[in-house]
Every structure is written in C-alpha cells, then in structure tokens.
Amino acid sequence: RFGENHAIMGLAFTWLMACACAVPPLVGWSRYIPEGMQCSCGVDYYTRAEGFNNESFVVYMFVCHFLTPLTIVFFCYGRLLCAVKEAAAAQQESETTQRAEREVTRMVVLMVIAFLV
C-alpha cells in the first residue's frame, strides 16, 4: 500500500537526484555557461578544456540520469505487462480482460514515450 512514508521517500529521492544533477558544476565538475541568447545558463557540454572534466560529467549524466532511470522504467513496466498477461491468461480470454490488457499496454507505451521525450 502506498502511504505517507512512500511519498516522503519519493520526494527525498527526487531532491537527491536533482541535487546530483545540479551541484557538481557548482563545485568544479564541469561548469555552467550562458546559453543561446545569454539569458539562461546550462551545463557546458561543448568545451573540451582540461580543467573542467566535461566529458566525464556528460558520461555521468547520461548513465546516472538517463540510462539508469530508463532501465528501471523498462524493467518495472515489463513486469507490469507480464503480470497483466498472466492475470488475463488465468481468467479465460474474455472481452473485458482483453480490453484491460490493451489499455495497460497502451499506457505503458505512452509512459515510456513520455519519459523519452
């Protein structure tokens, strides 16, 4: 059951991941530079200067903040689809079961696409 402790842990984890993205450039691992029309700042993905370690920071961001969450999303939604298929197989293939299975599959595909966009 989802309770208050789960919500608090989710918020704490969200803040932890946000800080893990935002703080390293502030302490010298990569840096922030003005973007576009010089009205906002972003991480320096372009400079290959020795002192900034930008390449390692980009690899860190890609692995920890994209590949790892993507793997978790695929694993969790894959398990959900397997559980729905097992439940559908156990209940004889009725029309409502097939409709529910299609809805869950559609939701999983949309959630993965939303994460990637």
C-alpha positions in Angstrom: 0.0 0.0 0.0 1.2 3.5 -0.8 1.4 5.6 2.3 2.8 8.8 3.6 6.2 7.3 4.1 6.4 6.3 0.5 5.5 9.8 -0.6 8.2 11.3 1.7 10.8 8.8 0.4 9.8 9.7 -3.2 10.2 13.4 -2.6 13.5 12.9 -0.8 14.8 10.8 -3.7 13.6 13.4 -6.2 15.5 16.1 -4.4 18.6 13.9 -4.1 18.6 13.2 -7.9 18.0 16.9 -8.6 21.0 17.9 -6.4 23.1 15.1 -8.0 22.5 16.9 -11.4 22.8 20.5 -10.3 25.6 20.6 -7.7 28.6 19.0 -9.5 29.1 22.0 -11.9 28.9 24.3 -8.8 31.8 22.6 -7.2 34.1 22.3 -10.3 33.0 19.2 -12.1 32.1 20.8 -15.5 30.6 24.3 -15.2 27.5 26.4 -16.1 27.7 28.7 -19.1 25.2 31.1 -20.7 23.1 29.5 -23.4 21.5 30.8 -26.6 20.6 34.4 -26.2 22.6 34.7 -23.0 19.5 34.9 -20.8 19.8 31.4 -19.1 22.6 29.1 -18.1 23.1 25.4 -18.7 25.8 22.8 -18.3 28.8 23.2 -20.6 28.6 20.2 -22.9 30.9 21.6 -25.5 34.2 22.7 -24.1 36.9 20.1 -24.1 39.3 22.1 -21.8 41.4 20.0 -19.4 40.4 21.7 -16.2 36.6 21.2 -16.4 36.3 17.4 -16.9 33.3 18.0 -19.1 33.5 14.6 -20.9 33.3 12.6 -17.6 30.4 14.8 -16.4 28.5 14.2 -19.6 29.1 10.4 -19.3 27.9 10.6 -15.6 24.8 12.5 -16.6 24.0 10.1 -19.4 24.5 6.9 -17.3 23.1 8.0 -13.9 20.3 10.4 -15.0 19.2 8.8 -18.3 20.2 5.1 -18.8 19.6 4.1 -15.2 16.1 5.5 -15.0 15.3 4.2 -18.4 16.4 0.7 -17.4 14.2 1.0 -14.3 11.2 2.1 -16.3 11.6 -0.7 -18.8 12.0 -3.3 -16.0 9.0 -2.1 -14.0 6.7 -1.7 -16.9 7.9 -5.0 -18.3 7.0 -6.7 -15.0 3.6 -5.0 -15.1 2.9 -6.2 -18.6 3.9 -9.8 -17.6 1.6 -9.7 -14.5 -1.3 -8.4 -16.6 -0.8 -11.1 -19.2 -0.7 -13.8 -16.5 -3.9 -12.5 -15.0 -5.5 -12.4 -18.4 -4.5 -16.0 -19.1 -5.8 -17.1 -15.8 -9.3 -15.6 -16.4 -10.0 -17.1 -19.8 -9.8 -14.6 -22.6 -12.9 -12.6 -22.0 -13.6 -9.3 -23.8 -13.2 -7.2 -20.7 -9.9 -8.9 -19.9 -8.6 -8.3 -23.4 -9.7 -4.6 -23.2 -8.0 -4.1 -19.9 -4.8 -5.7 -21.3 -4.9 -3.4 -24.3 -5.4 -0.4 -22.1 -2.5 -1.3 -19.8 -0.2 -1.9 -22.8 -1.2 1.4 -24.3 -0.5 3.2 -21.0 2.9 1.5 -20.8 3.9 2.5 -24.3 2.7 6.1 -23.7 4.6 6.4 -20.4 7.9 5.2 -22.0 7.5 7.6 -24.9 6.7 10.4 -22.4 9.9 9.6 -20.5 12.0 9.7 -23.7 10.5 13.0 -24.9 
